[in-house]
Amino acid sequence: MQTWVKNVKVRKPHKCYGCLNTIEKGQLAKYVTNADGGTFLNSYWCKVCEAVIQKYDLYDSNDDGFDMGEIIENMPEEWEEMRKEME
């Protein structure tokens, strides 16, 4: 699998893959594209989910990737704490 990541300012609302909240037009987000055997998948990640992933080194501990909504589902307290820190 090959992965491309870039930071973007979204031009229209998108759902965050990690928490399912809406990333509003004009907000910054991480845009991720994965290519695997001719299949391309892309996702948007809000800055809160990205900060949780970085803080808890979830990239290193999760070789299989993430399921949609997994960050908020599995780490609701950590997500809320990070959201409050980032306000």
PADO-276397 format. One record per residue: z, y, x of N, C-alpha, C, CB in turn; residue number from 1. Coordinates in nm, 4 decimals. Atoms other than C-alpha are relative to their C-alpha. Glycine has a CB too. Example, Ala and Ser with C-alpha at 12.3 -4.5 7.8 and 13.67 -1.06 7.14 Angstrom:
2
@n.up = 0.0000 | n.north = -0.1190 | n.east = 0.0890 | ca.up = 0.7800 | ca.north = -0.4500 | ca.east = 1.2300 | c.up = 0.0000 | c.north = 0.1200 | c.east = 0.0900 | cb.up = 0.1246 | cb.north = 0.0027 | cb.east = -0.0992 | i = 1
@n.up = -0.0060 | n.north = -0.1190 | n.east = -0.0820 | ca.up = 0.7140 | ca.north = -0.1060 | ca.east = 1.3670 | c.up = 0.0730 | c.north = 0.1090 | c.east = -0.0770 | cb.up = -0.1415 | cb.north = 0.0462 | cb.east = 0.0414 | i = 2
# end
This chain:
87
@n.up = 0.0000 | n.north = -0.1176 | n.east = 0.0846 | ca.up = 0.0000 | ca.north = 0.0000 | ca.east = 0.0000 | c.up = 0.0000 | c.north = 0.1237 | c.east = 0.0890 | cb.up = 0.1220 | cb.north = -0.0001 | cb.east = -0.0962 | i = 1
@n.up = 0.0054 | n.north = -0.1266 | n.east = -0.0697 | ca.up = -0.0812 | ca.north = 0.3484 | ca.east = 0.1183 | c.up = 0.0531 | c.north = 0.1092 | c.east = -0.0927 | cb.up = -0.1444 | cb.north = 0.0315 | cb.east = 0.0471 | i = 2
@n.up = -0.0639 | n.north = -0.1039 | n.east = 0.0805 | ca.up = 0.1122 | ca.north = 0.6548 | ca.east = 0.0029 | c.up = -0.0311 | c.north = 0.1378 | c.east = 0.0583 | cb.up = 0.1529 | cb.north = -0.0226 | cb.east = -0.0070 | i = 3
@n.up = 0.0195 | n.north = -0.1392 | n.east = -0.0371 | ca.up = 0.0322 | ca.north = 1.0266 | ca.east = 0.0084 | c.up = 0.1012 | c.north = 0.0833 | c.east = -0.0784 | cb.up = -0.1474 | cb.north = 0.0469 | cb.east = -0.0282 | i = 4
@n.up = -0.1030 | n.north = -0.0835 | n.east = 0.0616 | ca.up = 0.2985 | ca.north = 1.2879 | ca.east = -0.0637 | c.up = -0.0283 | c.north = 0.1457 | c.east = 0.0334 | cb.up = 0.1422 | cb.north = -0.0413 | cb.east = 0.0481 | i = 5
@n.up = 0.0101 | n.north = -0.1427 | n.east = -0.0281 | ca.up = 0.2728 | ca.north = 1.6632 | ca.east = -0.1041 | c.up = 0.0854 | c.north = 0.0769 | c.east = -0.0997 | cb.up = -0.1474 | cb.north = 0.0476 | cb.east = -0.0056 | i = 6
@n.up = -0.0747 | n.north = -0.0894 | n.east = 0.0866 | ca.up = 0.4779 | ca.north = 1.9449 | ca.east = -0.2485 | c.up = -0.0993 | c.north = 0.0886 | c.east = -0.0733 | cb.up = 0.1025 | cb.north = 0.0849 | cb.east = 0.0807 | i = 7
@n.up = 0.0927 | n.north = -0.0780 | n.east = 0.0817 | ca.up = 0.3066 | ca.north = 2.1272 | ca.east = -0.5333 | c.up = 0.0764 | c.north = 0.0914 | c.east = -0.0949 | cb.up = -0.0937 | cb.north = -0.0927 | cb.east = -0.0792 | i = 8
@n.up = -0.0474 | n.north = -0.0814 | n.east = 0.1111 | ca.up = 0.3635 | ca.north = 2.4039 | ca.east = -0.7841 | c.up = -0.0826 | c.north = -0.0474 | c.east = -0.1189 | cb.up = -0.0155 | cb.north = 0.1580 | cb.east = 0.0272 | i = 9
@n.up = 0.0756 | n.north = 0.0621 | n.east = 0.1089 | ca.up = 0.2707 | ca.north = 2.2359 | ca.east = -1.1124 | c.up = -0.0685 | c.north = 0.1054 | c.east = -0.0867 | cb.up = 0.0923 | cb.north = -0.0870 | cb.east = -0.0862 | i = 10
@n.up = 0.0798 | n.north = -0.0917 | n.east = 0.0815 | ca.up = 0.0011 | ca.north = 2.3989 | ca.east = -1.3235 | c.up = 0.0142 | c.north = -0.0262 | c.east = -0.1487 | cb.up = -0.1450 | cb.north = -0.0097 | cb.east = 0.0388 | i = 11
@n.up = -0.0286 | n.north = 0.0324 | n.east = 0.1399 | ca.up = 0.1046 | ca.north = 2.2269 | ca.east = -1.6461 | c.up = 0.1234 | c.north = -0.0902 | c.east = -0.0005 | cb.up = -0.1238 | cb.north = -0.0701 | cb.east = -0.0709 | i = 12
@n.up = -0.1206 | n.north = 0.0828 | n.east = 0.0035 | ca.up = 0.4173 | ca.north = 2.0411 | ca.east = -1.7614 | c.up = -0.0295 | c.north = -0.1468 | c.east = 0.0325 | cb.up = 0.0656 | cb.north = 0.0101 | cb.east = -0.1370 | i = 13
@n.up = 0.0075 | n.north = 0.1419 | n.east = -0.0348 | ca.up = 0.4734 | ca.north = 1.6907 | ca.east = -1.6213 | c.up = 0.1383 | c.north = -0.0613 | c.east = -0.0161 | cb.up = -0.0533 | cb.north = -0.0201 | cb.east = 0.1456 | i = 14
@n.up = -0.1268 | n.north = 0.0722 | n.east = 0.0038 | ca.up = 0.7443 | ca.north = 1.4284 | ca.east = -1.6653 | c.up = 0.0370 | c.north = -0.0427 | c.east = 0.1412 | cb.up = -0.0084 | cb.north = -0.1230 | cb.east = -0.0944 | i = 15
@n.up = -0.0491 | n.north = 0.0492 | n.east = -0.1278 | ca.up = 0.9547 | ca.north = 1.3581 | ca.east = -1.3593 | c.up = 0.0127 | c.north = -0.1514 | c.east = -0.0089 | cb.up = 0.1364 | cb.north = 0.0660 | cb.east = 0.0377 | i = 16
@n.up = -0.0029 | n.north = 0.1462 | n.east = -0.0005 | ca.up = 0.9203 | ca.north = 0.9910 | ca.east = -1.2683 | c.up = 0.1423 | c.north = -0.0530 | c.east = 0.0158 | cb.up = -0.0886 | cb.north = -0.0542 | cb.east = 0.1120 | i = 17
@n.up = -0.1351 | n.north = 0.0475 | n.east = -0.0280 | ca.up = 1.2839 | ca.north = 0.9660 | ca.east = -1.1579 | c.up = 0.0997 | c.north = 0.0198 | c.east = -0.1120 | cb.up = 0.0506 | cb.north = 0.0666 | cb.east = 0.1197 | i = 18
@n.up = -0.0990 | n.north = -0.0303 | n.east = 0.1043 | ca.up = 1.4667 | ca.north = 1.1251 | ca.east = -1.4522 | c.up = -0.0609 | c.north = 0.0212 | c.east = -0.1383 | cb.up = 0.0775 | cb.north = 0.1226 | cb.east = 0.0386 | i = 19
@n.up = 0.0744 | n.north = -0.0176 | n.east = 0.1257 | ca.up = 1.1992 | ca.north = 1.1678 | ca.east = -1.7235 | c.up = 0.0157 | c.north = 0.1386 | c.east = -0.0617 | cb.up = 0.0445 | cb.north = -0.1033 | cb.east = -0.0997 | i = 20
@n.up = -0.0074 | n.north = -0.1377 | n.east = 0.0474 | ca.up = 1.2845 | ca.north = 1.5373 | ca.east = -1.7610 | c.up = -0.1344 | c.north = 0.0683 | c.east = 0.0241 | cb.up = 0.1150 | cb.north = 0.0773 | cb.east = 0.0709 | i = 21
@n.up = 0.1255 | n.north = -0.0722 | n.east = -0.0147 | ca.up = 0.9992 | ca.north = 1.7843 | ca.east = -1.7944 | c.up = 0.0082 | c.north = 0.0964 | c.east = 0.1177 | cb.up = -0.0344 | cb.north = 0.0757 | cb.east = -0.1294 | i = 22
@n.up = 0.0185 | n.north = -0.0982 | n.east = -0.1062 | ca.up = 0.8878 | ca.north = 1.9724 | ca.east = -1.4863 | c.up = -0.0923 | c.north = 0.1053 | c.east = -0.0596 | cb.up = -0.0598 | cb.north = -0.0648 | cb.east = 0.1341 | i = 23
@n.up = 0.0746 | n.north = -0.1060 | n.east = 0.0692 | ca.up = 0.7722 | ca.north = 2.3026 | ca.east = -1.6330 | c.up = -0.1057 | c.north = 0.0637 | c.east = 0.0899 | cb.up = 0.0960 | cb.north = 0.1074 | cb.east = -0.0505 | i = 24
@n.up = 0.1058 | n.north = -0.0715 | n.east = -0.0700 | ca.up = 0.4600 | ca.north = 2.4940 | ca.east = -1.5367 | c.up = 0.0611 | c.north = 0.1036 | c.east = 0.0943 | cb.up = -0.0960 | cb.north = 0.0677 | cb.east = -0.1007 | i = 25
@n.up = -0.0478 | n.north = -0.0955 | n.east = -0.0985 | ca.up = 0.5211 | ca.north = 2.6939 | ca.east = -1.2200 | c.up = 0.1137 | c.north = -0.0513 | c.east = 0.0874 | cb.up = 0.0438 | cb.north = 0.1229 | cb.east = -0.0690 | i = 26
@n.up = -0.1090 | n.north = 0.0549 | n.east = -0.0808 | ca.up = 0.8071 | ca.north = 2.4780 | ca.east = -1.0904 | c.up = -0.0558 | c.north = -0.0810 | c.east = 0.1166 | cb.up = 0.0929 | cb.north = -0.0878 | cb.east = -0.0864 | i = 27
@n.up = 0.0380 | n.north = 0.0814 | n.east = -0.1144 | ca.up = 0.7934 | ca.north = 2.3041 | ca.east = -0.7551 | c.up = 0.0356 | c.north = -0.1451 | c.east = -0.0266 | cb.up = 0.0685 | cb.north = 0.0501 | cb.east = 0.1284 | i = 28
@n.up = -0.0220 | n.north = 0.1432 | n.east = 0.0168 | ca.up = 0.7665 | ca.north = 1.9259 | ca.east = -0.7501 | c.up = -0.0637 | c.north = -0.0735 | c.east = 0.1168 | cb.up = -0.0576 | cb.north = -0.0503 | cb.east = -0.1352 | i = 29
@n.up = 0.0628 | n.north = 0.0867 | n.east = -0.0982 | ca.up = 0.6762 | ca.north = 1.6404 | ca.east = -0.5206 | c.up = -0.1011 | c.north = -0.0853 | c.east = -0.0742 | cb.up = 0.1053 | cb.north = -0.0882 | cb.east = 0.0760 | i = 30
@n.up = 0.1075 | n.north = 0.0780 | n.east = 0.0600 | ca.up = 0.3436 | ca.north = 1.4751 | ca.east = -0.6065 | c.up = -0.0285 | c.north = -0.1180 | c.east = 0.0922 | cb.up = -0.1289 | cb.north = 0.0871 | cb.east = -0.0229 | i = 31
@n.up = 0.0157 | n.north = 0.1212 | n.east = -0.0794 | ca.up = 0.3082 | ca.north = 1.1157 | ca.east = -0.4891 | c.up = -0.1152 | c.north = -0.0825 | c.east = -0.0562 | cb.up = 0.1313 | cb.north = -0.0827 | cb.east = 0.0017 | i = 32
@n.up = 0.1100 | n.north = 0.0887 | n.east = 0.0370 | ca.up = -0.0071 | ca.north = 0.9015 | ca.east = -0.4942 | c.up = 0.0124 | c.north = -0.1272 | c.east = 0.0824 | cb.up = -0.1392 | cb.north = 0.0685 | cb.east = 0.0224 | i = 33
@n.up = -0.0031 | n.north = 0.1298 | n.east = -0.0660 | ca.up = 0.0012 | ca.north = 0.5297 | ca.east = -0.4128 | c.up = -0.1316 | c.north = -0.0716 | c.east = -0.0254 | cb.up = 0.1197 | cb.north = -0.0853 | cb.east = -0.0495 | i = 34
@n.up = 0.1214 | n.north = 0.0805 | n.east = 0.0125 | ca.up = -0.3077 | ca.north = 0.3191 | ca.east = -0.3454 | c.up = 0.0340 | c.north = -0.1416 | c.east = 0.0430 | cb.up = -0.1178 | cb.north = 0.0589 | cb.east = 0.0859 | i = 35
@n.up = -0.0311 | n.north = 0.1387 | n.east = -0.0294 | ca.up = -0.2744 | ca.north = -0.0572 | ca.east = -0.3596 | c.up = -0.1094 | c.north = -0.0889 | c.east = -0.0583 | cb.up = 0.1391 | cb.north = -0.0389 | cb.east = -0.0563 | i = 36
@n.up = 0.1032 | n.north = 0.0921 | n.east = 0.0455 | ca.up = -0.5691 | ca.north = -0.2949 | ca.east = -0.3776 | c.up = -0.0973 | c.north = 0.0590 | c.east = -0.0985 | cb.up = 0.0625 | cb.north = -0.1178 | cb.east = -0.0603 | i = 37
@n.up = 0.0948 | n.north = -0.0640 | n.east = 0.0902 | ca.up = -0.8002 | ca.north = -0.0472 | ca.east = -0.5471 | c.up = 0.0629 | c.north = 0.0663 | c.east = -0.1207 | cb.up = -0.0979 | cb.north = -0.0994 | cb.east = -0.0462 | i = 38
@n.up = -0.0714 | n.north = -0.0643 | n.east = 0.1095 | ca.up = -0.5349 | ca.north = 0.0728 | ca.east = -0.7928 | c.up = 0.0713 | c.north = 0.1238 | c.east = 0.0533 | cb.up = 0.1010 | cb.north = -0.0982 | cb.east = -0.0661 | i = 39
@n.up = -0.0661 | n.north = -0.1241 | n.east = -0.0385 | ca.up = -0.4158 | ca.north = 0.4324 | ca.east = -0.7705 | c.up = 0.1024 | c.north = 0.0371 | c.east = -0.1063 | cb.up = -0.1030 | cb.north = 0.1144 | cb.east = 0.0197 | i = 40
@n.up = -0.1068 | n.north = -0.0440 | n.east = 0.0893 | ca.up = -0.0869 | ca.north = 0.5442 | ca.east = -0.9228 | c.up = 0.0532 | c.north = 0.1315 | c.east = 0.0528 | cb.up = 0.1138 | cb.north = -0.1066 | cb.east = -0.0109 | i = 41
@n.up = -0.0585 | n.north = -0.1251 | n.east = -0.0460 | ca.up = 0.0509 | ca.north = 0.8962 | ca.east = -0.9131 | c.up = 0.1198 | c.north = 0.0352 | c.east = -0.0856 | cb.up = -0.1035 | cb.north = 0.1132 | cb.east = -0.0029 | i = 42
@n.up = -0.1210 | n.north = -0.0409 | n.east = 0.0705 | ca.up = 0.3780 | ca.north = 1.0538 | ca.east = -1.0101 | c.up = 0.0452 | c.north = 0.1356 | c.east = 0.0519 | cb.up = 0.1124 | cb.north = -0.1052 | cb.east = 0.0168 | i = 43
@n.up = -0.0627 | n.north = -0.1269 | n.east = -0.0356 | ca.up = 0.5651 | ca.north = 1.3824 | ca.east = -1.0058 | c.up = 0.1505 | c.north = -0.0221 | c.east = 0.0031 | cb.up = -0.0389 | cb.north = 0.1142 | cb.east = -0.1009 | i = 44
@n.up = -0.1442 | n.north = 0.0122 | n.east = -0.0164 | ca.up = 0.9268 | ca.north = 1.4105 | ca.east = -0.8907 | c.up = 0.0613 | c.north = 0.1399 | c.east = 0.0037 | cb.up = 0.0351 | cb.north = -0.0799 | cb.east = 0.1293 | i = 45
@n.up = -0.0681 | n.north = -0.1299 | n.east = -0.0011 | ca.up = 1.1597 | ca.north = 1.7017 | ca.east = -0.9692 | c.up = 0.0820 | c.north = 0.0136 | c.east = 0.1278 | cb.up = 0.0911 | cb.north = 0.0163 | cb.east = -0.1251 | i = 46
@n.up = -0.0740 | n.north = -0.0232 | n.east = -0.1237 | ca.up = 1.3554 | ca.north = 1.8609 | ca.east = -0.6879 | c.up = 0.1390 | c.north = -0.0632 | c.east = -0.0029 | cb.up = 0.0120 | cb.north = 0.1488 | cb.east = 0.0258 | i = 47
@n.up = -0.1310 | n.north = 0.0646 | n.east = 0.0093 | ca.up = 1.6839 | ca.north = 1.7145 | ca.east = -0.8176 | c.up = -0.0118 | c.north = -0.1481 | c.east = 0.0373 | cb.up = 0.0587 | cb.north = 0.0155 | cb.east = -0.1429 | i = 48
@n.up = 0.0191 | n.north = 0.1422 | n.east = -0.0331 | ca.up = 1.5562 | ca.north = 1.3553 | ca.east = -0.8053 | c.up = -0.0331 | c.north = -0.0179 | c.east = 0.1477 | cb.up = -0.1120 | cb.north = -0.0610 | cb.east = -0.0865 | i = 49
@n.up = 0.0356 | n.north = 0.0090 | n.east = -0.1419 | ca.up = 1.4040 | ca.north = 1.4148 | ca.east = -0.4635 | c.up = 0.1227 | c.north = 0.0200 | c.east = 0.0879 | cb.up = -0.1078 | cb.north = 0.1038 | cb.east = 0.0352 | i = 50
@n.up = -0.1227 | n.north = -0.0238 | n.east = -0.0773 | ca.up = 1.7364 | ca.north = 1.5523 | ca.east = -0.3358 | c.up = 0.0939 | c.north = -0.1205 | c.east = -0.0065 | cb.up = 0.0723 | cb.north = 0.1257 | cb.east = -0.0516 | i = 51
@n.up = -0.0837 | n.north = 0.1207 | n.east = 0.0129 | ca.up = 1.9251 | ca.north = 1.2472 | ca.east = -0.4719 | c.up = -0.0562 | c.north = -0.1103 | c.east = 0.0887 | cb.up = 0.0072 | cb.north = -0.0480 | cb.east = -0.1488 | i = 52
@n.up = 0.0634 | n.north = 0.1027 | n.east = -0.0828 | ca.up = 1.6749 | ca.north = 1.0151 | ca.east = -0.3029 | c.up = 0.0280 | c.north = 0.0254 | c.east = 0.1475 | cb.up = -0.1517 | cb.north = -0.0040 | cb.east = -0.0253 | i = 53
@n.up = -0.0250 | n.north = -0.0344 | n.east = -0.1401 | ca.up = 1.7157 | ca.north = 1.1989 | ca.east = 0.0275 | c.up = 0.1472 | c.north = -0.0186 | c.east = 0.0372 | cb.up = -0.0427 | cb.north = 0.1444 | cb.east = 0.0271 | i = 54
@n.up = -0.1433 | n.north = 0.0048 | n.east = -0.0303 | ca.up = 2.0959 | ca.north = 1.2260 | ca.east = 0.0116 | c.up = 0.0510 | c.north = -0.1430 | c.east = 0.0141 | cb.up = 0.0788 | cb.north = 0.0719 | cb.east = -0.1084 | i = 55
@n.up = -0.0493 | n.north = 0.1381 | n.east = -0.0001 | ca.up = 2.1483 | ca.north = 0.8559 | ca.east = -0.0586 | c.up = -0.0953 | c.north = -0.0973 | c.east = 0.0694 | cb.up = 0.0236 | cb.north = -0.0459 | cb.east = -0.1421 | i = 56
@n.up = 0.0964 | n.north = 0.0814 | n.east = -0.0749 | ca.up = 1.8610 | ca.north = 0.7291 | ca.east = 0.1619 | c.up = -0.0619 | c.north = -0.1101 | c.east = -0.0843 | cb.up = 0.0668 | cb.north = -0.0612 | cb.east = 0.1206 | i = 57
@n.up = 0.0552 | n.north = 0.1003 | n.east = 0.0907 | ca.up = 1.7009 | ca.north = 0.5529 | ca.east = -0.1335 | c.up = -0.1385 | c.north = -0.0467 | c.east = 0.0410 | cb.up = -0.0050 | cb.north = 0.0546 | cb.east = -0.1396 | i = 58
@n.up = 0.1305 | n.north = 0.0466 | n.east = -0.0487 | ca.up = 1.3590 | ca.north = 0.5392 | ca.east = 0.0340 | c.up = 0.0183 | c.north = -0.1217 | c.east = 0.0889 | cb.up = -0.0737 | cb.north = 0.1122 | cb.east = 0.0771 | i = 59
@n.up = -0.0234 | n.north = 0.1104 | n.east = -0.0933 | ca.up = 1.4998 | ca.north = 0.3128 | ca.east = 0.3039 | c.up = 0.0550 | c.north = -0.1243 | c.east = -0.0684 | cb.up = 0.0951 | cb.north = 0.0436 | cb.east = 0.1084 | i = 60
@n.up = -0.0650 | n.north = 0.1143 | n.east = 0.0644 | ca.up = 1.6970 | ca.north = 0.0932 | ca.east = 0.0644 | c.up = -0.0832 | c.north = -0.0594 | c.east = -0.1130 | cb.up = 0.1349 | cb.north = 0.0411 | cb.east = -0.0534 | i = 61
@n.up = 0.0786 | n.north = 0.0456 | n.east = 0.1141 | ca.up = 1.4184 | ca.north = 0.0469 | ca.east = -0.1923 | c.up = -0.1451 | c.north = -0.0229 | c.east = 0.0415 | cb.up = 0.0075 | cb.north = 0.1020 | cb.east = -0.1152 | i = 62
@n.up = 0.1345 | n.north = 0.0311 | n.east = -0.0479 | ca.up = 1.1121 | ca.north = -0.1227 | ca.east = -0.0442 | c.up = -0.0995 | c.north = -0.0248 | c.east = -0.1130 | cb.up = 0.0047 | cb.north = -0.1206 | cb.east = 0.0897 | i = 63
@n.up = 0.0884 | n.north = 0.0317 | n.east = 0.1115 | ca.up = 0.9714 | ca.north = -0.2146 | ca.east = -0.3867 | c.up = -0.0391 | c.north = 0.1226 | c.east = -0.0814 | cb.up = 0.0656 | cb.north = -0.1007 | cb.east = -0.0897 | i = 64
@n.up = 0.0295 | n.north = -0.1208 | n.east = 0.0763 | ca.up = 0.9506 | ca.north = 0.1457 | ca.east = -0.5070 | c.up = 0.1001 | c.north = 0.0184 | c.east = -0.1133 | cb.up = -0.1425 | cb.north = -0.0054 | cb.east = -0.0556 | i = 65
@n.up = -0.0899 | n.north = -0.0353 | n.east = 0.1087 | ca.up = 1.1109 | ca.north = 0.2930 | ca.east = -0.8158 | c.up = -0.0675 | c.north = -0.0257 | c.east = -0.1337 | cb.up = 0.0438 | cb.north = 0.1468 | cb.east = 0.0111 | i = 66
@n.up = 0.0482 | n.north = 0.0089 | n.east = 0.1369 | ca.up = 1.0747 | ca.north = 0.2250 | ca.east = -1.1848 | c.up = 0.0180 | c.north = 0.1361 | c.east = -0.0658 | cb.up = 0.0748 | cb.north = -0.1115 | cb.east = -0.0795 | i = 67
@n.up = -0.0076 | n.north = -0.1272 | n.east = 0.0709 | ca.up = 1.0228 | ca.north = 0.5148 | ca.east = -1.4229 | c.up = 0.1399 | c.north = 0.0181 | c.east = -0.0603 | cb.up = -0.1086 | cb.north = 0.0073 | cb.east = -0.1107 | i = 68
@n.up = -0.1320 | n.north = -0.0311 | n.east = 0.0522 | ca.up = 1.3580 | ca.north = 0.6773 | ca.east = -1.5075 | c.up = 0.1150 | c.north = -0.0643 | c.east = 0.0756 | cb.up = 0.0070 | cb.north = -0.0406 | cb.east = -0.1407 | i = 69
@n.up = -0.1023 | n.north = 0.0765 | n.east = -0.0711 | ca.up = 1.5455 | ca.north = 0.4671 | ca.east = -1.2531 | c.up = 0.1084 | c.north = 0.0864 | c.east = 0.0645 | cb.up = -0.0649 | cb.north = -0.0836 | cb.east = 0.1052 | i = 70
@n.up = -0.0995 | n.north = -0.0841 | n.east = -0.0672 | ca.up = 1.7197 | ca.north = 0.7539 | ca.east = -1.0719 | c.up = 0.1085 | c.north = 0.0423 | c.east = -0.0984 | cb.up = -0.0671 | cb.north = 0.1244 | cb.east = 0.0628 | i = 71
@n.up = -0.0987 | n.north = -0.0466 | n.east = 0.0980 | ca.up = 1.8889 | ca.north = 0.8981 | ca.east = -1.3815 | c.up = 0.0722 | c.north = -0.1173 | c.east = -0.0646 | cb.up = -0.0676 | cb.north = 0.0859 | cb.east = -0.1077 | i = 72
@n.up = -0.0603 | n.north = 0.1169 | n.east = 0.0637 | ca.up = 1.9538 | ca.north = 0.5528 | ca.east = -1.5276 | c.up = 0.1060 | c.north = -0.0644 | c.east = 0.0889 | cb.up = -0.1075 | cb.north = -0.1023 | cb.east = -0.0346 | i = 73
@n.up = -0.0909 | n.north = 0.0700 | n.east = -0.0911 | ca.up = 2.1211 | ca.north = 0.4063 | ca.east = -1.2185 | c.up = 0.1010 | c.north = 0.0910 | c.east = 0.0688 | cb.up = -0.0795 | cb.north = -0.0718 | cb.east = 0.1040 | i = 74
@n.up = -0.0877 | n.north = -0.0919 | n.east = -0.0723 | ca.up = 2.2836 | ca.north = 0.7193 | ca.east = -1.0745 | c.up = 0.0238 | c.north = 0.1274 | c.east = -0.0805 | cb.up = -0.0598 | cb.north = 0.0346 | cb.east = 0.1370 | i = 75
@n.up = -0.0125 | n.north = -0.1205 | n.east = 0.0830 | ca.up = 2.3650 | ca.north = 0.9575 | ca.east = -1.3621 | c.up = 0.1008 | c.north = 0.1012 | c.east = 0.0539 | cb.up = 0.0395 | cb.north = -0.0389 | cb.east = -0.1397 | i = 76
@n.up = -0.1006 | n.north = -0.0942 | n.east = -0.0515 | ca.up = 2.6783 | ca.north = 1.1057 | ca.east = -1.2021 | c.up = -0.0510 | c.north = 0.0712 | c.east = 0.1237 | cb.up = 0.1312 | cb.north = -0.0729 | cb.east = 0.0322 | i = 77
@n.up = 0.0538 | n.north = -0.0593 | n.east = -0.1215 | ca.up = 2.5088 | ca.north = 1.1614 | ca.east = -0.8677 | c.up = -0.1107 | c.north = 0.1003 | c.east = -0.0331 | cb.up = -0.0530 | cb.north = -0.1092 | cb.east = 0.0938 | i = 78
@n.up = 0.1079 | n.north = -0.0888 | n.east = 0.0404 | ca.up = 2.2069 | ca.north = 1.3157 | ca.east = -1.0400 | c.up = 0.0565 | c.north = 0.1307 | c.east = -0.0553 | cb.up = -0.0896 | cb.north = -0.0683 | cb.east = -0.1044 | i = 79
@n.up = -0.0594 | n.north = -0.1200 | n.east = 0.0615 | ca.up = 2.4222 | ca.north = 1.5548 | ca.east = -1.2448 | c.up = 0.0696 | c.north = 0.0863 | c.east = 0.1060 | cb.up = 0.1011 | cb.north = -0.0401 | cb.east = -0.1109 | i = 80
@n.up = -0.0666 | n.north = -0.0740 | n.east = -0.1075 | ca.up = 2.6274 | ca.north = 1.6517 | ca.east = -0.9389 | c.up = -0.1029 | c.north = 0.0776 | c.east = 0.0830 | cb.up = 0.0805 | cb.north = -0.0966 | cb.east = 0.0907 | i = 81
@n.up = 0.1045 | n.north = -0.0654 | n.east = -0.0788 | ca.up = 2.3096 | ca.north = 1.7303 | ca.east = -0.7445 | c.up = -0.0642 | c.north = 0.1145 | c.east = -0.0797 | cb.up = -0.1077 | cb.north = -0.1029 | cb.east = 0.0426 | i = 82
@n.up = 0.0570 | n.north = -0.1047 | n.east = 0.0846 | ca.up = 2.1665 | ca.north = 1.9290 | ca.east = -1.0379 | c.up = 0.0888 | c.north = 0.1242 | c.east = 0.0015 | cb.up = -0.0182 | cb.north = -0.0508 | cb.east = -0.1442 | i = 83
@n.up = -0.0945 | n.north = -0.1124 | n.east = -0.0002 | ca.up = 2.4801 | ca.north = 2.1441 | ca.east = -1.0492 | c.up = 0.0004 | c.north = 0.0709 | c.east = 0.1350 | cb.up = 0.1417 | cb.north = -0.0488 | cb.east = -0.0341 | i = 84
@n.up = 0.0039 | n.north = -0.0600 | n.east = -0.1344 | ca.up = 2.4687 | ca.north = 2.1987 | ca.east = -0.6708 | c.up = -0.1240 | c.north = 0.0870 | c.east = 0.0189 | cb.up = 0.0032 | cb.north = -0.1097 | cb.east = 0.1073 | i = 85
@n.up = 0.1271 | n.north = -0.0688 | n.east = -0.0228 | ca.up = 2.1079 | ca.north = 2.3146 | ca.east = -0.6929 | c.up = -0.0213 | c.north = 0.1197 | c.east = -0.0916 | cb.up = -0.1134 | cb.north = -0.0964 | cb.east = -0.0176 | i = 86
@n.up = 0.0144 | n.north = -0.1145 | n.east = 0.0917 | ca.up = 2.1605 | ca.north = 2.5711 | ca.east = -0.9732 | c.up = 0.0235 | c.north = 0.1309 | c.east = 0.0712 | cb.up = 0.0966 | cb.north = -0.0123 | cb.east = -0.1172 | i = 87
# end
